[in-house]
Amino acid sequence: MPELPEVETTARGIAPHIHGQIVKQVIIRQPQLRWPVPKTLNETLTGFSIRSVSRRAKYLLFTTDVGTVILHLGMSGSLRILPEDISAGKHDHIDFLFNNGTVLRYNDPRRFGAVLWTTSPPAEHSLLKDLGPEPLLPDFDGKHLHQQSRNRKMPVKSFIMDSHIVVGVGNIYANEALFMAGIHPSRHAGKISLARYQHLAGCIKTVLQDAIQQGGTTLRNFVNEAGNPGYFKQQLRVYGRAGHPCIHCQQPLKEIRITNRSTVFCINCQH
């Protein structure tokens, strides 16, 4: 599944191509995604320009004067900017055509993504209103994590992956941030000190920022707007490296399952 850096990379990649462009047509080839695509999306958007492209958690927001498209890439979704005369493929479900002759094409083989519409402020939408803070903004810090974790017995890895606590810390980046912070992923969230949470918050920011700079993690289903994979996977320190030596102490990295998710850590460096 595309995680926050992939979605942020996508937002940054497509924004220069569609910001300010007038929608000429919306072609819906497959209306049945995770939720039904609004039938009137073409009628609603045609003739209006894209005022901004932004991200909230793993959702992309395309704002116009009459409302906002809320798009989620799901498990296998991707977006590409193409000339409008390029024929659509089997899993190319939605095209946003613009007056400048380009198309923003949504591809989703597994159809777990979503393309929705709201005329209310996006922050009030049911999918967004209860989300935690953005990890890269100032209001996310160690104090927030410490306050939210009190009396919680859940593993700290599950805690930082809870989108009500902080958004966008998916499995890959949770593994990486906890390793960087030297915190065992199974430790009870409520047993971690403020000082260690301050360090962890900084590590989460660093890991995500590094991933964004590298273009997102290389996952089988992620492509950026040019159709190229990201390259952050080359920098991963623990995820996918079970049995390999720790980069710090050379001990073999161990893999366990936490809430049915692969969790790789160093038994020597993380405690």
Secondary structure in CASP SS format (residue, H / E / C, confidence):
PFRMAT SS
TARGET T0000
AUTHOR 0000-0000-0000
METHOD secondary structure of the structure
MODEL  1
M C 1.00
P C 1.00
E C 1.00
L H 1.00
P H 1.00
E H 1.00
V H 1.00
E H 1.00
T H 1.00
T H 1.00
A H 1.00
R H 1.00
G H 1.00
I H 1.00
A H 1.00
P H 1.00
H H 1.00
I H 1.00
H C 1.00
G C 1.00
Q C 1.00
I E 1.00
V E 1.00
K E 1.00
Q E 1.00
V E 1.00
I E 1.00
I E 1.00
R C 1.00
Q C 1.00
P C 1.00
Q E 1.00
L C 1.00
R C 1.00
W C 1.00
P E 1.00
V C 1.00
P C 1.00
K C 1.00
T C 1.00
L H 1.00
N H 1.00
E H 1.00
T H 1.00
L H 1.00
T C 1.00
G C 1.00
F C 1.00
S E 1.00
I C 1.00
R C 1.00
S E 1.00
V E 1.00
S E 1.00
R E 1.00
R E 1.00
A C 1.00
K C 1.00
Y E 1.00
L E 1.00
L E 1.00
F E 1.00
T E 1.00
T C 1.00
D C 1.00
V C 1.00
G C 1.00
T E 1.00
V E 1.00
I E 1.00
L E 1.00
H E 1.00
L C 1.00
G C 1.00
M C 1.00
S C 1.00
G C 1.00
S E 1.00
L E 1.00
R E 1.00
I E 1.00
L E 1.00
P E 1.00
E C 1.00
D C 1.00
I C 1.00
S C 1.00
A C 1.00
G C 1.00
K C 1.00
H C 1.00
D E 1.00
H E 1.00
I E 1.00
D E 1.00
F E 1.00
L E 1.00
F E 1.00
N C 1.00
N C 1.00
G C 1.00
T E 1.00
V E 1.00
L E 1.00
R E 1.00
Y E 1.00
N E 1.00
D C 1.00
P C 1.00
R C 1.00
R C 1.00
F C 1.00
G C 1.00
A E 1.00
V E 1.00
L E 1.00
W E 1.00
T E 1.00
T C 1.00
S C 1.00
P C 1.00
P H 1.00
A H 1.00
E H 1.00
H C 1.00
S C 1.00
L C 1.00
L C 1.00
K C 1.00
D C 1.00
L C 1.00
G C 1.00
P C 1.00
E C 1.00
P C 1.00
L C 1.00
L C 1.00
P C 1.00
D C 1.00
F C 1.00
D C 1.00
G H 1.00
K H 1.00
H H 1.00
L H 1.00
H H 1.00
Q H 1.00
Q H 1.00
S H 1.00
R C 1.00
N C 1.00
R C 1.00
K C 1.00
M C 1.00
P E 1.00
V H 1.00
K H 1.00
S H 1.00
F H 1.00
I H 1.00
M C 1.00
D C 1.00
S C 1.00
H C 1.00
I C 1.00
V C 1.00
V C 1.00
G C 1.00
V C 1.00
G C 1.00
N H 1.00
I H 1.00
Y H 1.00
A H 1.00
N H 1.00
E H 1.00
A H 1.00
L H 1.00
F H 1.00
M H 1.00
A H 1.00
G C 1.00
I C 1.00
H C 1.00
P C 1.00
S C 1.00
R C 1.00
H E 1.00
A H 1.00
G H 1.00
K H 1.00
I C 1.00
S C 1.00
L H 1.00
A H 1.00
R H 1.00
Y H 1.00
Q H 1.00
H H 1.00
L H 1.00
A H 1.00
G H 1.00
C H 1.00
I H 1.00
K H 1.00
T H 1.00
V H 1.00
L H 1.00
Q H 1.00
D H 1.00
A H 1.00
I H 1.00
Q H 1.00
Q H 1.00
G C 1.00
G C 1.00
T C 1.00
T C 1.00
L C 1.00
R C 1.00
N C 1.00
F C 1.00
V C 1.00
N C 1.00
E C 1.00
A C 1.00
G C 1.00
N C 1.00
P C 1.00
G C 1.00
Y C 1.00
F H 1.00
K H 1.00
Q H 1.00
Q H 1.00
L C 1.00
R C 1.00
V C 1.00
Y C 1.00
G C 1.00
R C 1.00
A C 1.00
G C 1.00
H C 1.00
P E 1.00
C C 1.00
I C 1.00
H C 1.00
C C 1.00
Q C 1.00
Q C 1.00
P E 1.00
L C 1.00
K E 1.00
E E 1.00
I E 1.00
R E 1.00
I E 1.00
T C 1.00
N C 1.00
R E 1.00
S E 1.00
T E 1.00
V E 1.00
F E 1.00
C C 1.00
I C 1.00
N C 1.00
C C 1.00
Q C 1.00
H C 1.00
END
